[in-house]
Amino acid sequence: MQLPFTKGTKFLEHWLEPVVHHSERNISGTWAYENKWLLLALAIAIAVSGIAASIAVYAKGKFKVIEPAILADAWRYDSTVSSLIGGPGYKSFDAVASFDAVVVDGVVNGAGIEVRRISGVLSKLQTGLIRSYAAIVAFGAVAVLAWFLVRGVL
């Protein structure tokens, strides 16, 4: 974090010192250091002339467009991407969509159909009569006892 509140929270100021400490060079006294204002003015002049040239060429239409057709077409990037995605890419996306519609939706819908079928069978056991429920519990208890007897536990 680089918090400006105290000196103890300025962690990013010196984080590269272990790596670049020995390669730092003192440039005071060099031509570039002595003429930094000249270099700054030169950089600004070049930037302003580039902006003026672009305004003259494109915004006002005073000059003929100087870029080749391939640059105007963005190196044919859009047409290349369209041909790749429109051809094999489109077919692969169709295959993924059909897989989703057939397999994934089939599993999901099949689970719902199976639950509906099982619930239809089990709903016949739900009569609402206490005697029927007691008979089912008694039958279950007898089945558990028989299982223990067959296994030799009891």
Legacy VTK file of the C-alpha trace (Angstrom):
# vtk DataFile Version 3.0
C-alpha trace
ASCII
DATASET POLYDATA
POINTS 154 float
0.000 0.000 0.000
1.183 3.493 -0.744
-0.596 5.630 1.810
0.620 9.233 1.961
-0.170 9.763 5.654
3.120 8.774 7.273
6.568 7.655 6.203
5.862 4.184 7.573
3.079 3.544 5.039
5.050 4.387 1.888
6.001 0.840 0.982
6.210 1.245 -2.799
8.844 3.988 -2.882
11.801 1.706 -2.451
10.515 -1.693 -3.523
12.861 -1.956 -6.539
15.994 -0.839 -4.695
17.295 -4.394 -4.132
17.148 -4.995 -7.872
18.262 -1.696 -9.430
20.353 -0.144 -6.687
23.694 -1.068 -8.252
22.697 -0.025 -11.764
21.585 3.485 -10.876
23.640 6.132 -12.554
24.111 9.745 -11.622
23.263 11.741 -14.751
23.967 15.202 -13.390
26.620 16.894 -15.486
25.654 15.056 -18.690
24.460 16.814 -21.841
20.920 15.452 -21.452
20.687 16.651 -17.863
22.007 20.107 -18.694
19.641 20.498 -21.684
16.518 18.905 -20.226
14.410 22.009 -20.932
15.526 21.990 -24.569
14.623 18.301 -24.862
11.268 18.977 -23.202
10.512 21.797 -25.657
11.572 19.594 -28.585
9.275 16.759 -27.439
6.349 19.164 -27.043
7.011 20.685 -30.492
7.045 17.250 -32.119
3.806 16.273 -30.353
2.058 19.514 -31.358
3.195 19.162 -34.980
1.898 15.580 -35.055
-1.472 16.692 -33.701
-1.620 19.541 -36.236
-0.763 17.190 -39.104
-3.441 14.713 -38.068
-6.039 17.479 -37.834
-5.035 18.718 -41.284
-5.197 15.260 -42.830
-8.257 13.765 -41.180
-10.447 16.386 -39.567
-10.423 19.084 -42.222
-9.802 16.854 -45.228
-7.266 19.249 -46.763
-4.852 16.520 -47.786
-5.305 13.169 -49.426
-5.372 10.300 -46.939
-1.842 8.972 -46.788
-2.427 5.565 -45.240
-2.467 2.442 -47.397
-5.685 0.536 -47.866
-4.496 -2.317 -45.644
-4.139 0.094 -42.730
-7.612 1.494 -43.380
-8.869 -2.092 -43.259
-7.065 -2.625 -39.901
-4.628 -5.167 -41.358
-7.692 -7.227 -42.383
-8.047 -8.271 -38.751
-11.846 -7.956 -38.674
-12.335 -9.975 -41.857
-9.955 -12.678 -40.604
-11.724 -12.964 -37.260
-15.110 -13.025 -39.014
-14.013 -15.824 -41.330
-12.625 -17.892 -38.453
-15.587 -17.380 -36.134
-18.136 -17.434 -38.945
-16.826 -20.730 -40.333
-15.497 -23.413 -38.004
-16.142 -21.370 -34.887
-19.825 -21.032 -35.745
-20.124 -24.778 -36.329
-18.381 -25.604 -33.056
-20.686 -23.261 -31.156
-23.662 -24.975 -32.826
-22.278 -28.343 -31.676
-21.952 -27.071 -28.105
-25.501 -25.699 -28.215
-26.918 -28.990 -29.517
-24.942 -30.937 -26.864
-26.486 -28.690 -24.228
-29.975 -29.122 -25.656
-29.753 -32.908 -26.022
-27.444 -34.191 -23.282
-27.524 -31.630 -20.483
-31.197 -30.772 -20.813
-31.952 -34.488 -21.293
-30.315 -35.338 -17.970
-32.090 -32.510 -16.165
-35.486 -33.241 -17.709
-34.944 -36.992 -17.296
-34.402 -36.533 -13.575
-37.685 -34.650 -13.337
-39.539 -37.320 -15.334
-38.082 -40.070 -13.124
-39.126 -38.260 -9.942
-42.648 -37.866 -11.348
-42.816 -41.596 -12.188
-41.558 -42.703 -8.757
-43.863 -40.290 -6.963
-46.807 -41.699 -8.928
-45.976 -45.177 -7.637
-45.356 -44.018 -4.072
-48.522 -41.918 -3.972
-50.553 -45.146 -4.167
-49.040 -46.139 -0.820
-50.251 -42.927 0.785
-53.838 -43.790 1.579
-54.294 -41.594 4.627
-55.402 -44.585 6.723
-53.467 -45.101 9.965
-54.026 -48.867 9.785
-52.227 -49.038 6.438
-49.245 -47.108 7.801
-49.115 -49.309 10.916
-49.199 -52.429 8.727
-46.281 -51.111 6.635
-44.247 -50.361 9.782
-45.055 -53.822 11.181
-44.059 -55.455 7.897
-40.758 -53.500 7.987
-40.062 -54.602 11.566
-40.727 -58.246 10.663
-38.420 -57.911 7.639
-35.608 -56.502 9.810
-36.030 -59.315 12.369
-36.015 -61.911 9.584
-32.826 -60.395 8.154
-31.129 -60.628 11.573
-32.280 -64.259 11.962
-31.008 -65.239 8.505
-27.624 -63.638 9.187
-27.381 -65.374 12.526
-27.229 -62.239 14.624
-30.188 -63.227 16.811
LINES 1 155
154 0 1 2 3 4 5 6 7 8 9 10 11 12 13 14 15 16 17 18 19 20 21 22 23 24 25 26 27 28 29 30 31 32 33 34 35 36 37 38 39 40 41 42 43 44 45 46 47 48 49 50 51 52 53 54 55 56 57 58 59 60 61 62 63 64 65 66 67 68 69 70 71 72 73 74 75 76 77 78 79 80 81 82 83 84 85 86 87 88 89 90 91 92 93 94 95 96 97 98 99 100 101 102 103 104 105 106 107 108 109 110 111 112 113 114 115 116 117 118 119 120 121 122 123 124 125 126 127 128 129 130 131 132 133 134 135 136 137 138 139 140 141 142 143 144 145 146 147 148 149 150 151 152 153
